[in-house]
């Protein structure tokens, strides 16, 4: 078997995609941009985001169902989702202390600070473990998967558990930020900075990534909730 060719997902190289001569293109979790869909469709039949969905808000369940249907393998898709449900149920059973705890999932990128809202894979992951995304963040949602936060709003990331992802910035830009350090949950030690493979698994929203994340992340969250 050949190793897969890894493609960029935000900025697509259409020539590179065409050179691979695909029979089918799966682009089920993307920006939903019509120009992107048109250009991909010129290369091969393309399964894009569901109608009415855009901006990376296709759920894991929708992704699996769409891909399974496109490949004519609905039964395998159902089995994968059942396996996922089972893994979440086991994690909730092992960590009942997560139930009802508030969480914020923030990020720092070159564009500044922000936080994810329901519909995003990361927030959905936390919800399925029993956490509740903080209402103050949820109330700012405008249909996107993400809300921007100014430096002055950074304290809104305070919750029972604060999670932050450095996106193309050095981790020290998060941990060394004085305003970040002043967030009550951070000052109390109830925070996790997720990076590397952990960040990729936490963010991808695919079945293999989620199964790996369910195994690796709950013990880290549990330890962080204890503070200190």
N, C-alpha and C positions, 0 to 999 in steps of 0.2 A: 504494500500500500504506500501511496505517496503522502508526504506531509502536506497539509493544506496550505494554499497561498494565503497569507494574511493580508487583508485589505484594510485601508482606512475606512471608517464608517461615516465620519462627519463630512469630510471633503472627499468625494469619490473621484477616482481616476477611471473615467469611462473607457479610455483606450485600453487600460490594463484589464478591466473587466471583460471587454470584448475579445481580447487576445486569449482569454481562458476558454472561449467558445462554450459558455454555459447553455444547458438545455432549459434551465429554469432559474429565475432569480428570486430569492426570498428576501424581501426588504420590509418585514412586517413590523419592525419597531424602529421607526425613523422619524424624520421631520414631517412627513406627509406632504412634502413640497411637490406640486404638480409637474414642474420642470424636471425634477429628479426622476419622477415616475415615468415621464415621457421618454427621457433619454435611456433609462434602463429598459423600457419596453421595446425600444428600437433594437436592442441587443438580443433579448430573449423574453418570452412570457414572464411577467413579473407579478408576484403577489406582494402588494403594498399594504399600508396600514388600513384597518377597517374604515368604512365610511363614517364620517363624523368624529374620527379619532385623529389626533395629530400630535406633533411635538413630543414624541417618545412616550406616549401614554398607553401603548398597547400592553395589556396585562399578560403575564406568563401564560395563563389559561387560554387567552385568545390566540397568542402566538402558537402554542402547541396545537390547538384545534385547527388553525388555518394551515399550518405546515403539514399536519397529518392528513388533512383533507386534500391538499394540493398533491401530496405524494400517494394518495389512495391508501393510507395506513391509519385510518381512524382508530382502530382497536389498539394499536401500539401507542397512539397518542393518549387514549383513555387510561392505559396502564401506567404511563409516565406520570400523569396527573394524580392518579391514585397513590402512586409511590411517594409523590410530593406531599399529598395530604397526610399520609401515614408518618412521614418524617416530621412535619410540623406538629402533628398531634403528640408524637413521642417527646419532642422538645418542650412543648407546653406542659406535658406531664412531669418532665424532669425539672422544669424551672417554673413552678406555679407562682413564685415570687415576682415574675414579670407582669402578671395579670394586673391591668389597671394602672401600672406605672406610666408616667408621662415620659416622652422622648422627643428630642429634636434631632434632626439629621441635617447638619449644616455642611457647607463647603466653602473653601477659599480658592479662588482661581485668579487669574490675571485681571479679571473683570471685577474683582472684589468679593465680598461675602454674600452668602445667600443660604436658603434652606429649602429642603424638598417637602412636597405636600402629598396628600393621598392621591393615588393613581401612579405615583412614581414607584419603581420596583423596590427601592430601598425602604421607603415608608411602608409599603405593603408587606415587605418581609418582617419589619418590626411589629406591625399590627398582627400578623399571623403568629407571632411569638407571645402575643398578649399585651404588648405596649399600646399606648394611645398617643398619637401625634398631638403635640401641644396645640390647644385651641387658638391661641394668639397667632400662631404661624398659619394654621389652617384658614383662619378668617381672612387672611390676605391673599388667598389663592384666586387667580383670575382666569383659570382654564389651562394654564401652563403647569408643568410638573415642578416648578421652581419659583420661589419669590426672592427678590433681591433684598439685602439688608445693608443699611449704611453702617458705618462705624458706630454711630450713636445708637443704633438699634441692636447692637450685638448682644446686649443682655437678654434679648428675647430668646436666645438659644438656651437660656436656663431651663432646666427640667430635672426630673428625677435622674435621667441619664442624657447626657449631651454627646452626640457623635459628630465628628467632623472629618471630612475628606479633603486633603490637599489635592487640587486638580492642577497639574502642571506647575506647581509651586513647591518650594522646599518645605518640608515638615516644620522646620524651625520658624517659618513665617507664621505658622499657626501657633505652635507651642510658646514661641517667644514674644507673641503680641501682647502688650500690657493690657489692652482692652479685653482680649480673650481670657487672660489670667484672672480678670476681675469678675467674670461671670460666676455667680454663686456656686453652681454645680461644678465648675472647673476648679474654683478655689478649694472646694470640698473634696476634690479628687474623683468626682462622679462623671468622668468623661472618658471617651475613647477616640483616639485619632487612628483612622483606618487607612492603610496605604498598601501599595504593592499588590500581591496576589489576593490579599484579603479584600482590598478595595474593588478589584476587578470582579471577584466572585459576588460581592455584596451588591454590585451595581448592574451586572449583566442581565439578570432577570430570566436566564435560561435554566432549564431543569438541572443539568449537571452542575452549573455554578451554584445554584441554590442548595442542592443537596450537600455540596462541599461546605458552603457557608453555614448551613444548619449544624454541621458537625463541629466547625471550628469557632464560630463567633459567640454562641450563647455562654460558654465558660468565661470568655473575656468580658461580656456584658455583666455577668453575675458578679465578677470580681470588682468591676468598676462601680456597680451600684452600692457596694459596701463603703466606698469612699476611702479617704485617707491617702 
